[in-house]
Amino acid sequence: MTKRDVIVIGGGIAGLAAAHHIAATSGDRCNVRVIEASSRLGGKLDSVTLHGRTVDSSADGTLGRRPELMALLNELGHGDKTMPIAASGASVFVRGALRNLPKDLQLGIPTRWWSLAQSKTISKRGLLRALLDLVAPRSVGRGHLPDRAIGSLVERKLGLEVVNSLVDPMLGGIVAGRVSDLSAQALMPSLLAAAQKPGGLMKALRELAPTPETQVPPAFLSVEGGMYRLIELLTASLDSLGVACIVDTHVTGLHRQAGSDPAWMVDTQHSTYRADWVIVATPATEAAALCAPFDSELAEQLAAISYASVATITLCFPDHGITLPECGTGVLIPPASAIPRGPRKGQRFLTTAVTFLDRKWPLLLQPGSRWIRASIGRIDDERFTHMTDDEIIAMVREELTIVFGATEAPFAASVTRWSKALPQYGVNHQAKIDNIANAVARHRDIALAGSYLEGVGVPACIASGRRAAAIAIRESTEV
Ligand SMILES: Cc1cc2nc3c(=O)[nH]c(=O)nc-3n(C[C@H](O)[C@H](O)[C@H](O)COP(=O)(O)OP(=O)(O)OC[C@H]3O[C@@H](n4cnc5c(N)ncnc54)[C@H](O)[C@@H]3O)c2cc1C
């Protein structure tokens, strides 16, 4: 049997997971290559080394209840190489102060009024509005809702203050979006289901929550040493399986070979590769450019997915250089929380969240220092893209002082920019993805993978890569 040539375009986690699945399971039937535009593999998974430590500069862990990361680590022979998160809880900077998030939140949505009241995260007026959910719950309309914005559903049931103070910073923060635009169906289907039940939202969410028996602990985990280690493990395994990973090579075009051979021709700035099968594992914007020459409708659908640009600022402070809350994994800063004092009083914070890295991952604990990370940037806030790294660090430090009190100068600080990084799962996202899948199915020997398809988190990206790989294996062996 002649070997089929498979090319994976894009060496992020989705592309690498796809390449690995094919190489590990198709036996001798496929010859796999990964072509990556940048100088390194891993895409949006990377690390930064400062003050003698290497730490994640993007994802630093992921949801434990999705099985795909564990399945991949098991395949790589490193199923024992995970680390559970070591802290829980978080705070939110609202009404001019740091306050513990209410207990019993589901992705930022309160499920018990009393916990919400105790947290003091929203005003008395906001609490009274949320109380309506218990005493006079509002309906979201009759009949089945195909989709609705998360923000409007929660606002209708619990009021705008709950949306602004809790749901937008938490659920919106995950994808650097605004919940006024994000899809309940795609990001929190349980909310869509709960909102349509008669009665209160909080009660319905509690009833739909998984019972402790069905939850898989730990809730959040990472790969031993850091999420970036996953790329090192995958790359080593791909190498041993004979997969060529070609970096610094931008795929500039994708078209069918003329004549009797229907193979794909994959143009790069250096040369053209022939492939029987291609998996396009780039962000949707780049996939649109590659698909445009052979399917303008598909290209348009892909181009319609928007992306938020973000940046992370990793800071190593002297131990007593910053006073963090006594417990918790970090702080959320809602877009609606204005700076309460100082020269920028009334303006929007640049910082959207602060993560206490060495509390979450004790492996990072280092006597005399504190590792924290600030996140900046949202779909509606690209101010940082016009700022230098030094300006960003100065502004973030100023904001940390407002949130935590006085801070000393950090030992080290580093900015990592992630341009157009997080796809926005807007209202009716699932319908858009179904249309894209139907359009792709019109073509032979091509599949898509990536964070815009099945979820933004690392396990969902692995799932999309493996799904594309499974199609390639199945269809390659049918010929
Ligand atoms: C700051 C940040 C924090 C995050 N935090 C978390 C978290 O805590 N937990 C979690 O689970 N997830 C998190 N995520 C999300 C997760 O990291 C990403 O969704 C995921 O890594 C995306 O993988 P991907 O393979 O789909 O895409 P990418 O990583 O974007 O990979 C696509 C690759 O394609 C390449 N490419 C593009 N065009 C071409 C071309 N024409 N030719 C060749 N190559 C091309 C790109 O260079 C890139 O390497 C975070 C993301 C960011 C940015």
The ligand as a Tripos MOL2 file, in Angstrom:
@<TRIPOS>MOLECULE
LIG
   53    58     1     0     0
SMALL
NO_CHARGES

@<TRIPOS>ATOM
      1 C1         -3.1070   34.5070   27.1520 C.3       1 LIG1
      2 C2         -3.8340   33.1910   26.9610 C.ar      1 LIG1
      3 C3         -4.2180   32.4660   28.0760 C.ar      1 LIG1
      4 C4         -4.8770   31.2480   27.9260 C.ar      1 LIG1
      5 N1         -5.2100   30.5330   29.0460 N.ar      1 LIG1
      6 C5         -5.7440   29.3120   28.9050 C.ar      1 LIG1
      7 C6         -5.9430   28.4870   30.0470 C.ar      1 LIG1
      8 O1         -5.6360   28.8740   31.1810 O.2       1 LIG1
      9 N2         -6.4450   27.2360   29.8510 N.ar      1 LIG1
     10 C7         -6.7450   26.7660   28.6040 C.ar      1 LIG1
     11 O2         -7.1710   25.5990   28.4920 O.2       1 LIG1
     12 N3         -6.5780   27.5270   27.5090 N.ar      1 LIG1
     13 C8         -6.0750   28.7770   27.6200 C.ar      1 LIG1
     14 N4         -5.8600   29.5490   26.5110 N.ar      1 LIG1
     15 C9         -6.3350   29.0830   25.1980 C.3       1 LIG1
     16 C10        -5.3950   28.1180   24.4890 C.3       1 LIG1
     17 O3         -4.0570   28.3090   24.8670 O.3       1 LIG1
     18 C11        -5.5190   28.3080   22.9700 C.3       1 LIG1
     19 O4         -6.8880   28.3380   22.5950 O.3       1 LIG1
     20 C12        -4.8360   27.1810   22.2020 C.3       1 LIG1
     21 O5         -3.4770   27.0590   22.5890 O.3       1 LIG1
     22 C13        -4.9750   27.4390   20.7040 C.3       1 LIG1
     23 O6         -4.3940   26.3600   19.9890 O.3       1 LIG1
     24 P1         -4.5910   26.1960   18.4220 P.3       1 LIG1
     25 O7         -3.6950   25.0950   17.9930 O.co2     1 LIG1
     26 O8         -6.0180   26.1080   18.0850 O.co2     1 LIG1
     27 O9         -4.1190   27.5700   17.7680 O.3       1 LIG1
     28 P2         -2.7200   28.2930   17.7750 P.3       1 LIG1
     29 O10        -2.0130   28.0460   19.0340 O.co2     1 LIG1
     30 O11        -2.9970   29.6910   17.3530 O.co2     1 LIG1
     31 O12        -1.8970   27.5570   16.6190 O.3       1 LIG1
     32 C14        -2.0580   27.8450   15.2640 C.3       1 LIG1
     33 C15        -0.6810   27.8310   14.6120 C.3       1 LIG1
     34 O13        -0.8470   28.0280   13.2120 O.3       1 LIG1
     35 C16         0.2500   28.7790   12.7490 C.3       1 LIG1
     36 N5         -0.1090   29.3720   11.4590 N.ar      1 LIG1
     37 C17        -1.0360   30.3520   11.2190 C.ar      1 LIG1
     38 N6         -1.0910   30.6130    9.9010 N.ar      1 LIG1
     39 C18        -0.2120   29.7730    9.2980 C.ar      1 LIG1
     40 C19         0.1950   29.5750    7.9470 C.ar      1 LIG1
     41 N7         -0.3580   30.2630    6.9430 N.pl3     1 LIG1
     42 N8          1.1610   28.6510    7.6900 N.ar      1 LIG1
     43 C20         1.7190   27.9210    8.6830 C.ar      1 LIG1
     44 N9          1.3730   28.0790    9.9850 N.ar      1 LIG1
     45 C21         0.4290   28.9890   10.2800 C.ar      1 LIG1
     46 C22         0.4710   29.8010   13.8590 C.3       1 LIG1
     47 O14         1.7750   30.3500   13.7960 O.3       1 LIG1
     48 C23         0.2270   28.9510   15.1030 C.3       1 LIG1
     49 O15         1.4130   28.3890   15.6110 O.3       1 LIG1
     50 C24        -5.1920   30.7700   26.6260 C.ar      1 LIG1
     51 C25        -4.8070   31.5070   25.5020 C.ar      1 LIG1
     52 C26        -4.1380   32.7050   25.6590 C.ar      1 LIG1
     53 C27        -3.7110   33.4850   24.4360 C.3       1 LIG1
@<TRIPOS>BOND
     1     1     2 1
     2     2     3 ar
     3     2    52 ar
     4     3     4 ar
     5     4     5 ar
     6     4    50 ar
     7     5     6 ar
     8     6     7 ar
     9     6    13 1
    10     7     8 2
    11     7     9 ar
    12     9    10 ar
    13    10    11 2
    14    10    12 ar
    15    12    13 ar
    16    13    14 ar
    17    14    15 1
    18    14    50 ar
    19    15    16 1
    20    16    17 1
    21    16    18 1
    22    18    19 1
    23    18    20 1
    24    20    21 1
    25    20    22 1
    26    22    23 1
    27    23    24 1
    28    24    25 2
    29    24    26 1
    30    24    27 1
    31    27    28 1
    32    28    29 2
    33    28    30 1
    34    28    31 1
    35    31    32 1
    36    32    33 1
    37    33    34 1
    38    33    48 1
    39    34    35 1
    40    35    36 1
    41    35    46 1
    42    36    37 ar
    43    36    45 ar
    44    37    38 ar
    45    38    39 ar
    46    39    40 ar
    47    39    45 ar
    48    40    41 1
    49    40    42 ar
    50    42    43 ar
    51    43    44 ar
    52    44    45 ar
    53    46    47 1
    54    46    48 1
    55    48    49 1
    56    50    51 ar
    57    51    52 ar
    58    52    53 1
@<TRIPOS>SUBSTRUCTURE
     1 LIG1         1 GROUP 0 **** ****
